[in-house]
Amino acid sequence: MHLAPNKKNLLITGATVVDAYSEYQADVLIEDGTIKQIGDIDANSSVEIIEASALYLTPGLIDCHVHLVLNGSPNIVEYVQTKSDSELTAIATANAIRTLKNGVTTVRDTGGKNFIELKVRDAVNSSAILGPRILASGKMITSIGGHVRYIGREAQGTEDCRRAVREQIENGVDFIKVMATGGLLTEDVEHEDIELTAEELAAAVDEAKKFGMKSAAHAHGLAGIKNAINAGVDSIEHGSFANKEEIERMTSSSIFWVPMVKSLHNILDDDIENRLSKECKRRTRLSLNAVKKALRYCTRATKVVCGTDAGTPYNYHGENSIELELLVEYGLDTHQAFESATTNAADLLGLGSRIGLVREGYDADILLLKKNPLDDIKSFRKSLVEVIRSGSPILKKKSY
Ligand SMILES: [Zn+2]
């Protein structure tokens, strides 16, 4: 099967366009993967028409924290150590397709193995396979014996951290991922422990900036969050134990926050199968309580970004929009949740002038839904009828 983008122009008629800034009824003309025109448009014979007057048209969703090589296995360490690179490539490819079919047209992969996810990214870019747009960080940079050491790049000292960053760049990554604290899933590493030191983080971020690259810091505990903010990272991943002061600092300095509530819920799903350690679940319960509290410190100006950590235990690719439902459950309104997966996420990726809104000149990454997501955020999961990626309809249902 040839999967090259459909070059035929597409006219979507009569839909209610909904993005973070506006809501109105219009026709949307797509040419060569780009939104060419929005308004009252007459069809010509060369366009394929989707009649959508009963539907809502939104930007495709953006998930800023996934791990394409991981598959939701509870034995995550054993899984990733024992699978061959070719098995992981096949799994990552399937995960990318599943993600796209569920309405996510862009993902940020925050750590893989042996640069496999970069190969998947390149295959999507060359239209060899279907998938969302992928930006990837390559190997997570961690301390010696630290969190995710089994697939990450262990580093010690500021010079080695700079070297680790350059290694990732040499391999073609899109941004840098550093570990500021321990995590939930690595044995003998506490989630609040410092991993890379303040000096090491600052060196890594500085080295990345030399190459125009953004940095994302994994940080659960407060001390690590402070170190990462001081180092000048672009985003805090998790940020579970952020206090009011640190949320305010992130807000005032436009550091993006990717809280990832879904991943915590999914780890606690293990109470049925009981394959994760008591320690892991203890850390997770503490983190979930903490992140719920931290979300209350958000204001409308806080740059909350949707991330799921998809691939971690029981956290399957394609379920991404559940994160938006949980953000609403924990106090954000539907508009903030919508922004987290559209405009805020696009800005974090540095792609705010191309994706995250429905505008002329933007990439035609579009969803069609039966219900307005601003009325019911579950619409992304329950009422999705079409996904358009770079102008090509993916689901191709017979009727909408
Ligand atoms: Zn992660």
Boltz pocket constraint, residues with backbone or C-beta under 6 A from the ligand:
constraints:
  - pocket:
      binder: B
      contacts: [[A, 65], [A, 66], [A, 67], [A, 110], [A, 309]]
      max_distance: 6.0
